[in-house]
Amino acid sequence: MPLRIFLALVPLLLLSSLVWGDELTKDDPALSQAPTPLERMVGEHLVYDISFLWFDRLAEARLSLEAIEPAGRYRATLVAQTLGVAAWLTGERVQRYVSVMERTADGHLRSLVHESRIIKGKGKKRGARSKRYTFDYEKKQVRYQRVKDGKAYKEKTFPLQEGSEGIPPADILTAFYNFRIGFFGPLRVGGEYAIPAFDKDGTSRILIKILPPEERRNRPFFPAEGLLCRVTVDQEIFDTGDGAVYAWFDEEGRPLRGMVENVLGLGDVRGILRK
């Protein structure tokens, strides 16, 4: 199985960070979404089944958020791994993302440490390599490190520059949780959002659009009701071609389905929340 198919599985899970559990505003003809309080998200454990072509359960992915010490800090964890024959074809590969963040005086979350790790192999042949970002707000810089089997072998330092609206960039998980708690405003059909983020080259953006009806056609995987989001992230983060991922939310704001379209020109990678 090509490596890029596995990589395309991961962004489906991040979309579950967007919205969860609040009812849509019924009296708004544009259908807006109220933000979810951070306290309601702490302790969540969401599990998704992921399929591709004839593989109904090619992989599974898990997303969780927990409070840690000291008070006001949180850890978000996203783990995706292939199953069965797919696990053998990908070398028992596991992709793990962990973000440590803290809540600021104005209520939003800011990144402290973010690490993405790839674990592969079994027994003595099992190895890991990772990318780590450490945010230093006193020095106004971000340290980027590449680590293999516990040893750093490459390091860069970037200036920590605020975006055009005075918002500091965040790692991918922290940025999505900020979106979910309403820091960038409520979800609204036709709404577009540019969220400052960070990658190995410095500042980047996460682009989110809530698709209007005319842009939802020809996607039978998603029901006609609810909200459908298109999220575009830097290609370097997930290696998903154009970086676009789709997520569908039901009328209670639950992210039930996600999809990366036309991976490798073969078909769509699909994710469904496990009941």
C-alpha positions in Angstrom: 0.0 0.0 0.0 1.5 3.4 -1.0 2.6 5.5 2.0 0.5 8.5 0.8 -2.8 6.5 1.3 -1.9 6.1 5.0 -1.0 9.8 5.3 -4.4 10.7 3.9 -6.1 9.0 6.8 -4.9 11.3 9.4 -6.5 14.7 8.5 -10.0 13.1 8.7 -9.6 13.0 12.5 -8.6 16.6 13.0 -11.9 17.6 11.6 -13.6 16.2 14.6 -12.0 19.1 16.6 -14.2 21.6 14.8 -17.6 21.4 16.4 -19.3 19.0 18.9 -22.6 18.8 20.6 -24.3 22.2 20.4 -27.5 22.6 18.5 -27.7 24.7 15.4 -29.5 28.0 15.7 -32.9 27.3 14.2 -34.1 30.9 13.7 -31.1 31.9 11.6 -31.7 31.2 7.9 -28.0 31.0 7.3 -27.7 28.2 10.0 -25.0 29.3 12.4 -23.3 27.1 15.0 -22.8 28.1 18.6 -19.3 27.6 20.0 -18.6 24.6 22.3 -17.2 25.5 25.8 -13.8 24.1 26.4 -14.9 22.4 29.6 -17.3 20.2 27.6 -14.5 19.0 25.4 -12.2 17.9 28.2 -12.3 14.1 28.6 -13.7 13.4 25.1 -12.4 10.3 23.3 -13.6 10.0 19.7 -13.0 7.0 17.5 -13.3 6.8 13.7 -13.3 3.9 11.3 -11.5 4.8 8.0 -12.0 3.0 4.6 -10.5 3.2 1.2 -11.5 1.3 -2.0 -12.6 -2.2 -0.9 -11.2 -1.9 2.6 -14.1 -1.1 4.9 -11.9 -0.8 8.0 -8.5 0.1 6.6 -7.6 2.0 9.8 -8.9 3.6 12.9 -8.0 6.9 14.5 -8.6 8.3 18.0 -8.8 11.9 19.2 -8.8 13.0 22.8 -8.4 16.1 25.0 -7.4 16.1 28.6 -6.5 18.6 31.3 -3.0 18.4 32.7 -0.9 20.2 35.4 -0.4 23.0 36.0 -4.0 24.3 36.0 -5.0 25.9 32.7 -3.0 23.5 30.5 -4.3 20.8 28.2 -3.0 18.0 26.0 -4.7 17.0 22.7 -3.7 13.6 21.2 -4.5 12.3 17.7 -3.4 8.7 16.8 -4.1 6.9 13.5 -3.1 3.4 12.7 -3.8 0.9 10.0 -5.4 -2.5 10.8 -5.1 -6.1 9.6 -3.5 -6.6 6.2 -3.2 -2.9 5.8 -1.0 -2.8 9.0 1.3 -5.4 7.5 1.5 -3.5 4.2 2.5 -0.3 5.9 5.0 -1.9 8.3 2.8 -1.6 11.4 2.8 2.2 11.0 1.3 4.5 13.6 1.0 8.3 13.2 0.7 10.2 16.4 0.1 14.0 17.0 0.4 15.5 20.5 -0.1 19.2 21.4 0.3 20.8 24.8 -1.5 24.1 25.1 -2.5 26.7 27.7 -5.5 29.0 28.1 -4.8 32.7 28.0 -6.5 35.5 29.9 -8.8 36.2 26.9 -9.9 32.6 26.8 -8.2 31.3 23.7 -5.6 28.5 23.6 -2.0 29.0 22.7 0.5 26.4 21.6 3.4 25.3 24.0 4.7 22.1 22.4 3.5 20.2 19.3 5.0 16.9 18.2 4.1 14.7 15.2 5.6 11.2 15.4 5.7 8.2 13.0 6.3 4.8 14.6 7.1 1.9 12.3 8.2 -1.7 12.6 8.1 -4.4 15.3 10.4 -5.5 18.1 14.1 -4.6 17.6 13.3 -3.1 14.2 10.7 -0.7 15.7 11.8 2.9 15.2 10.3 6.4 15.5 11.0 9.8 14.0 9.3 13.0 14.8 9.0 16.7 14.3 8.8 18.9 17.4 7.8 22.6 17.7 8.4 24.5 21.0 6.8 27.9 21.4 8.7 30.5 23.4 6.6 33.6 23.9 9.1 35.5 26.0 11.7 35.2 23.3 9.1 35.4 20.5 10.4 32.4 18.7 9.6 28.8 17.8 12.2 26.1 17.9 11.7 23.3 15.3 13.5 20.0 15.8 13.6 16.7 13.9 14.2 13.7 16.1 15.0 10.1 15.2 14.8 7.3 17.8 15.0 9.9 20.6 17.9 12.0 19.2 17.6 15.4 17.7 19.6 15.7 14.4 18.2 18.9 12.9 17.1 22.2 14.4 15.8 25.6 13.2 14.5 28.7 15.0 11.7 30.9 13.6 10.4 34.2 14.8 7.0 34.0 16.4 5.1 36.6 14.4 1.5 37.5 15.0 -1.0 37.4 12.2 -2.7 40.4 10.6 -5.4 40.5 13.4 -2.8 40.2 16.2 -3.4 36.4 16.6 -0.3 34.3 17.2 0.0 31.2 14.9 -0.7 27.8 16.6 0.0 24.2 15.8 -2.7 22.3 13.9 -4.5 20.8 16.9 -4.5 24.0 19.0 -5.7 26.0 16.0 -8.7 23.6 15.5 -9.6 23.7 19.2 -9.6 27.5 19.1 -11.9 27.4 16.1 -14.2 25.0 18.0 -14.5 27.2 21.1 -15.6 30.1 18.9 -12.4 32.2 19.0 -12.8 32.8 15.2 -16.6 33.1 15.3 -19.6 30.7 14.8 -19.9 28.4 11.9 -22.2 29.8 9.1 -23.1 28.5 5.7 -20.9 30.3 3.2 -18.6 31.5 5.9 -14.8 31.5 5.2 -12.1 31.5 7.9 -8.3 31.9 7.7 -6.6 30.6 10.8 -2.9 31.4 11.4 -0.9 28.2 11.9 2.7 27.0 11.9 4.7 24.6 9.8 8.4 23.7 9.1 8.9 26.8 7.0 7.3 29.2 9.5 3.9 30.8 9.5 1.1 29.3 7.4 -2.7 29.3 7.3 -5.6 26.9 7.7 -8.4 27.8 5.4 -12.0 26.7 6.2 -15.1 27.2 4.2 -18.7 26.1 5.1 -19.9 25.1 1.7 -23.2 26.5 0.2 -25.7 24.0 -1.4 -24.3 24.6 -5.0 -20.8 23.4 -3.9 -22.2 20.3 -2.1 -23.5 18.5 -5.2 -21.9 15.4 -6.6 -20.7 14.3 -3.1 -23.2 11.5 -2.2 -21.1 10.3 0.7 -22.5 13.3 2.6 -26.2 13.7 3.5 -28.0 16.8 2.1 -28.8 18.2 5.6 -26.3 19.5 8.1 -23.1 21.5 7.5 -20.2 20.5 5.1 -16.8 22.0 5.6 -13.8 22.1 3.3 -10.6 22.5 5.2 -7.3 23.3 3.5 -4.0 22.8 5.3 -0.4 23.0 4.2 0.5 20.0 2.1 3.5 19.4 4.2 1.4 18.6 7.3 -0.5 15.6 5.8 0.7 15.1 2.2 -2.8 15.0 0.9 -2.2 16.4 -2.6 -4.0 19.8 -2.6 -4.4 19.7 1.2 -8.2 19.8 1.0 -10.3 17.7 3.5 -14.1 17.6 3.9 -16.1 17.1 7.1 -19.9 16.8 7.6 -21.8 17.8 10.7 -25.3 16.7 11.5 -28.0 19.1 12.9 -26.7 18.6 16.4 -23.2 19.8 15.4 -21.6 16.3 15.5 -18.8 15.6 13.0 -20.0 12.2 11.7 -18.2 11.9 8.4 -15.0 13.1 6.7 -13.3 12.5 3.3 -10.2 13.1 1.3 -11.1 13.0 -2.3 -9.3 11.1 -5.1 -6.2 10.0 -3.3 -3.5 8.9 -5.8 -6.2 9.1 -8.5 -7.7 5.9 -7.2 -10.6 6.9 -4.9 -11.7 8.6 -1.8 -10.5 8.0 1.8 -13.5 8.1 4.0 -13.9 8.3 7.8 -17.1 7.7 9.9 -17.5 8.2 13.6 -17.8 4.9 15.4 -21.1 4.6 17.4 
